[in-house]
Amino acid sequence: MFSLFTYGGALFIFRWLHFLGGITWIGMLYYINFVHGGFMAQADGPTKTAILQKQYPNVLWYFRWGAMLTFLSGWAYLGMNHVNFHSSYGVTILSGATLGSIMWANVWFVIWPAQKINLEVAAGKMQAPANLPAKLAQSGVASRTNVLFSIPLLFFMGAASHLGIQVSETANLTVLAAIIGLIILGLEFNALKGKTGPMTTVKGVIHCGIGLTIVLYVLIEFLTH
C-alpha cells in the first residue's frame, strides 16, 4: 500500500497543505508590509492606480486564500491528530494555532473587506465611500498586528516539534491560557480599534514581534512547571 493512502498519510497531506498555505500567506503578508507599503507611499498617482488595478488584486487573492488554506488544513490536522494539550506539543501548537486563527479572522473580516472596496474604487467600479480612509487605516493596523502575531506564531509552530518544554502534570493550564489569552485579545482589540503605534515602521513591528515571542515563551516556561 502507498504510504499516502493510510491514516498517517492523510495527516501528512494536511500538514503539507498547511505548510504550503502558510508559506504563501505569510510570504504575501511580509511582501505587503515590508515592500508594497513603502513603495506605495512614495509612488505617484498613476503608478499607484496601475498597481492597484493590475498587480494588487493578485497579491490579495493569494494572500487571503493562502490564509484560508492554512486555517482549514491546520485545524483539520489537529482534529485528526488527537493532540494531548497537556504536553509540550499541545501547549505550543495550541498557542500557535490561536495566533494563526486570529490572524485568519483579521484577513477575512477586517483586511480583505476594506481592500476589496479599495480595489473596486481603483478599477472605477464604484465611488469611494466616505468611510474608506478609516477602513483602510484599520486594515493597516490589522495587517501590522498580523505581522506582530506571525513572529511568535512561527516560533511556537517550530517549537511544537523541535523544542521540548517540560509540562508538569500539576501545571494549571487554565491560568496559562487565561493570561496569554488576555495579552492576545488586548493586542487584537488594538488591531480593531487602535493605531499601529510602535509597529508603524518595519523595524518597529519586528522588534515588537520578537518581544511578544519572548514574553509568551517565558510565561509558558514558568506556568507549565
Secondary structure, DSSP 8 states (H G I E B T S, - for coil): --GGGSHHHHHHHHHHHHHHHHHHHHHHHHHIIIIIHHHHHHS-HHHHHHHHHHTHHHHHHHHHHHHHHHHHHHHHHHHHHT--SSSHHHHHHHHHHHHHHHHHHHIIIIIHHHHHHHHHHHTTSS---TTHHHHHHHHHHHHHHHHHHHHHHHHHHHHHHH------TT--HHHHHHHHHHHHHHHHHHHHHS--GGGSSHHHHHHHHHHHHHHHHHHHHHHT-
